[in-house]
Amino acid sequence: LIDYEVNLCPAGYFCPQNSTSGTANPCPTGYYCPEGSGAAIICDGGTFQDTAQQDSCKTCTTGNYCPFTHGTGLAAEITCPAGYRCADPGMTAPAACLAGEYQTATGQTVCIACTAGSYCDRQGLSAVSGTCPAGFYCPLNQVNFHEFMCAVGYYCTAGSSDATSCETGKYCDRSMLGTAPNDCLAGYYCDETQTTEPNPDGKTCPRGHYCPAGASN
């Protein structure tokens, strides 16, 4: 009797039943073939393989993701889309930017805080939702534009990141004031900030002086 040698299929190849050569079936991209493989093994989620004849898969890098695939191995990483972040190696799906954040670029590992004066009202934004409307102010990371209403004694023009105190010589007599304030009335002076009346008590122009509209002292 002739004694035939039985050999393990080499790494980077697979050998189905009845194979007569160890190198007839090179492992394709998207798969890996360790030594002794009877079939190519699909890369797991979080990994990929862009080169044929390999015995292992590569871990997906930051800024990219590698989903679980069904039937076809992943031969290339997928770039993290705008509005998402891929911060860790081996991610199987991108993570949406949270409300209060956004990301304009692709392939990013972090999201950007919503710009002061703007708001970001949902997840996965690739741009801010909008400019903070007049009468309100939006600090950094703001989700809802209506959270911070401008109070009496202040004004907030569109795109405000904070409420502005009514300047001397002016008055702000209502909440949600979205325009520059008006001058205090002639015959009065407004020497304090956050004045709420056009003719404040105790601020009548004194004898021997004159006070045009908007007088501050």
Disulfide bonds with the S-S distance in Angstrom:
Cys9-Cys15 1.92
Cys27-Cys33 2.07
Cys43-Cys57 2.02
Cys60-Cys66 2.27
Cys80-Cys86 2.14
Cys97-Cys111 2.03
Cys114-Cys120 2.10
Cys132-Cys138 2.02
Cys150-Cys156 2.08
Cys166-Cys172 2.26
Cys184-Cys190 1.79
Cys205-Cys211 1.99
